[in-house]
Amino acid sequence: MGRRIGVEESLQNVVQALREKGHDVVELKQETDAQGCDCCVVTGIDSNVMGIQNAATQGSVIEASGLSADEVCQQVESRLQ
């Protein structure tokens, strides 16, 4: 039941936490990586620079800044329901 979630590569704690919950995590290194993801998690610092906001409009974009890995997981799961 895992969904495809793009996570900015700097957010390794979030990548780990989501993988532990059984999600298919794709590390976002460039904007094309966001295609086909149900949801993207970004730091918010350079999300627009990478164009993820635009590339990922079919999914939701979650700002991870100021959130713990657990809080990000909760956000992801509530968006995907």
N, C-alpha and C positions, 0 to 999 in steps of 0.2 A: 504494500500500500504506500510505500515510500514515493515521494514526488521528487522531481528534478529541481534542485535548488542551486542557484548560482551564488557563490560567496566570494567576496573580494579576497584575493590571496593573502592579504596582510592579516586577515581575521582567522588565524589558525585554530584558536580555541573554539570558535563557532563552527568551523569545518568539522572538528573532532566531535563536538557535542551533537551536531546534526547527524553525522555518520553513525554515532552510537544509537541514535533513535531510529536508524534504519532508512534514512533518506539518501537519495542519490545526490551527492554533492559535486558540483562542478566548480573548480576554482576559476574566478574571473580574472583573466590576465589582459584581455582586450574585449571590445564591445561585442564582437561576434560570439564570444563565449556565452553571452546572456541569452542568445536565441534558443528557443525551445525550453527555457526554464519556466517552471510554474511561479517562481518567486526569486527575487534577488536580494541579497543582503550586502549592503555597502557601508563604508565608514562614514560617508556623507561628505568627506573632505574633497575627494576627487571624483565623486560619482558622475557629475555632469561632464567633467573633463573627458572621462572615458566614454561618454555618450550612452551609458547604461540606462539612464532615465528614459531615453528615447527607444533604445533597442529592446528594452524589457517592458514596454507598455502593456503587452498582453498579460504579463504577470504583475505582481505587486512588488514594489521596491521598499525594503525595510531599512531604515537608518539604524545602524548598530551603535553609533556613537553614544557613550554614556550608559549602555546596557550591558549586563553580564551575558555570558554565553547562554545561560538558562533562560533569561528574559527574551533573548533573540529567538530561541527555540519556541517559546510560548507564542511570540508574535507570528512566527512562521506558521505554526500549527493552527492558530486562530484564523489566519488569512486563507489557509488551504481547505477549511471545512466546507 
